[in-house]
Amino acid sequence: MATSTFRNKNKVRPRKTGAEKRRRCLVQRRRLVALGLSEEAVAKMPVDVLRAKLREPQKVVAAVAKAAEKAAEA
């Protein structure tokens, strides 16, 4: 019985795959669009910026509302 590989969690842990990463990025992009950002702006964002914005969704909603208010004034 191979107890050494069973006990070593680094050898038996699940690996991240490219397909899963792409799916997560797509879900995150859809979440930002649902918060009010435009699809064009979200499509141009790198992944690290997407994740940073999703950490504080209330700030994103406030920024979108402020931009809409400015557009309505002009």
C-alpha distance (Angstrom), angle and dihedral (degrees) to the residues before:
residue distance angle dihedral
M1 . . .
A2 3.80 . .
T3 3.77 101.7 .
S4 3.79 94.4 155.7
T5 3.83 94.1 66.2
F6 3.79 90.9 40.7
R7 3.79 92.1 55.0
N8 3.80 94.5 43.2
K9 3.80 100.8 80.3
N10 3.80 92.4 -172.1
K11 3.79 90.5 67.8
V12 3.79 97.5 46.8
R13 3.79 101.8 37.6
P14 3.82 118.3 115.6
R15 3.80 115.1 -96.6
K16 3.79 124.5 -132.5
T17 3.78 113.4 -114.6
G18 3.77 129.8 -154.1
A19 3.80 92.5 -117.8
E20 3.80 92.0 55.2
K21 3.81 91.5 48.7
R22 3.80 91.9 50.9
R23 3.81 90.9 48.0
R24 3.82 91.7 50.7
C25 3.81 90.9 49.5
L26 3.79 90.6 50.2
V27 3.81 91.5 50.2
Q28 3.81 90.4 48.6
R29 3.81 91.4 50.0
R30 3.81 90.1 51.2
R31 3.81 90.2 50.6
L32 3.81 91.1 54.7
V33 3.80 91.3 48.7
A34 3.81 88.4 50.9
L35 3.81 88.9 53.5
G36 3.80 89.1 58.9
L37 3.80 107.8 -92.9
S38 3.79 117.2 133.2
E39 3.79 118.7 -102.7
E40 3.81 91.7 -125.3
A41 3.80 92.4 55.4
V42 3.80 92.5 46.2
A43 3.80 92.4 48.1
K44 3.81 90.9 57.0
M45 3.82 95.0 49.2
P46 3.78 120.5 101.9
V47 3.79 117.6 -124.2
D48 3.80 95.9 -106.1
V49 3.81 91.1 55.7
L50 3.81 90.2 49.1
R51 3.78 91.5 54.7
A52 3.80 92.5 45.3
K53 3.81 91.2 53.8
L54 3.79 92.5 47.0
R55 3.80 91.0 55.2
E56 3.82 89.0 68.7
P57 3.82 108.0 29.9
Q58 3.81 93.8 165.4
K59 3.80 90.1 63.1
V60 3.81 90.0 51.1
V61 3.81 91.9 51.6
A62 3.81 90.8 47.4
A63 3.81 91.9 49.5
V64 3.80 91.7 49.6
A65 3.80 91.0 49.1
K66 3.81 91.1 48.8
A67 3.82 91.4 50.3
A68 3.81 91.0 48.8
E69 3.81 90.1 49.9
K70 3.81 91.2 51.9
A71 3.80 90.7 48.6
A72 3.78 90.9 50.9
E73 3.82 91.9 52.0
A74 3.78 94.2 50.2
